[in-house]
Amino acid sequence: GFPEEIDASTKNTLIWLAWKRDNFEYFDFFMTEFKDVLETQRYQSEYWQNRLGQYYLKYKSYDNAIEFFNKGRKEFEETARIYNGLGHAYLGKQNRKLAIEYLKVAVDIAIKNSDDKLERYQSDLDNAVKG
């Protein structure tokens, strides 16, 4: 009498249990298997796109990080932390030129928005330029 499909709430729970336990292997597995849940309204914010991108970045899964940062960039253009994350992901992929480009955008947006993380973004850019 149980439904054959796994409901969205259970999918979310499994993803976040893996995240909370810092188990990247299971996190990545559930994110791949339950990709449909990522299209729900819950995840359609800059906050979640950045947070997911940062988690992938932490584990050097640069292509996955770039996917989430790019989604955030397309929908939330004026957010410095998304561009800063993209810069770090491209640094990880050894693409310094593209990394510097995104880090510069992060600094420009931070200046425009009086972002309290401007100093950090500028430092990240300076470090990338120095190589």
C-alpha positions in Angstrom: 0.0 0.0 0.0 3.0 2.4 0.0 3.7 4.6 -2.9 6.5 3.5 -5.2 8.0 7.0 -5.6 10.2 8.6 -2.9 8.5 11.9 -1.9 10.3 15.2 -2.0 10.5 15.5 1.8 12.3 12.2 2.1 14.7 13.2 -0.8 15.5 16.5 1.0 16.1 14.7 4.2 18.5 12.2 2.7 20.4 15.0 1.0 20.7 17.1 4.1 21.6 14.1 6.4 24.5 13.4 4.1 25.4 17.2 4.1 25.1 17.4 7.9 27.3 14.4 8.4 29.7 15.8 5.9 29.5 12.6 3.8 30.3 13.9 0.3 30.0 10.5 -1.3 26.4 10.1 -0.2 25.6 13.8 -0.7 26.8 13.7 -4.3 24.9 10.4 -4.9 21.6 11.8 -3.6 22.1 15.1 -5.4 22.4 13.1 -8.7 19.6 10.6 -8.0 17.2 13.2 -6.7 18.0 16.0 -9.1 14.2 16.7 -9.5 13.9 18.0 -6.0 16.5 20.7 -6.8 13.9 22.2 -9.2 11.4 22.8 -6.4 10.8 26.4 -5.2 12.8 25.7 -2.0 16.1 25.8 -4.0 15.3 28.6 -6.3 17.3 31.3 -4.4 20.8 32.7 -4.6 21.3 31.5 -1.0 20.9 27.8 -2.0 22.7 28.1 -5.3 25.7 29.5 -3.5 25.5 27.1 -0.6 25.4 24.1 -2.8 28.2 25.5 -5.0 30.3 26.1 -1.9 29.8 22.5 -0.7 30.9 21.1 -4.0 33.8 23.6 -4.0 34.9 22.3 -0.6 35.3 18.8 -2.1 37.0 20.0 -5.3 34.0 18.9 -7.4 34.6 22.0 -9.5 32.2 21.2 -12.4 29.3 20.7 -10.0 30.2 23.9 -8.1 30.3 25.8 -11.4 26.9 24.4 -12.3 25.3 25.8 -9.2 27.2 29.1 -9.3 26.2 29.6 -12.9 22.6 29.0 -12.1 22.8 31.5 -9.3 24.6 34.0 -11.6 22.0 33.8 -14.3 19.1 34.3 -11.9 20.7 36.7 -9.4 23.2 38.8 -11.3 24.0 41.3 -8.6 25.4 38.9 -6.0 29.1 39.1 -5.3 29.4 35.8 -3.5 28.2 33.8 -6.5 30.9 35.4 -8.7 33.5 34.9 -6.0 32.6 31.2 -5.8 32.9 30.9 -9.6 36.3 32.5 -9.4 37.4 29.9 -6.8 36.0 27.0 -8.9 37.9 28.2 -12.0 41.1 28.6 -9.9 40.6 24.9 -8.9 40.3 24.0 -12.5 43.6 25.8 -13.2 41.8 28.4 -15.4 43.3 31.5 -13.8 42.2 33.9 -16.6 38.5 33.1 -16.1 38.9 32.9 -12.3 40.3 36.5 -12.3 37.5 37.7 -14.5 34.9 36.4 -12.1 36.7 37.6 -9.0 36.9 41.1 -10.6 33.1 41.0 -11.1 32.7 40.0 -7.5 34.7 43.0 -6.3 32.8 45.4 -8.6 29.4 44.1 -7.4 30.6 44.3 -3.8 31.7 47.9 -4.3 28.4 48.8 -5.9 26.4 47.1 -3.2 28.6 48.2 -0.2 29.0 44.5 0.6 30.6 43.8 4.0 32.7 41.1 2.4 34.4 43.4 -0.1 37.8 43.2 1.7 37.7 39.4 1.4 36.7 39.5 -2.3 39.5 42.0 -3.0 42.0 39.8 -1.2 40.9 36.7 -3.2 41.3 38.7 -6.4 44.7 40.0 -5.4 45.9 36.5 -4.5 44.7 35.1 -7.9 46.4 37.9 -9.8 49.7 37.2 -7.9 49.3 33.5 -8.8 
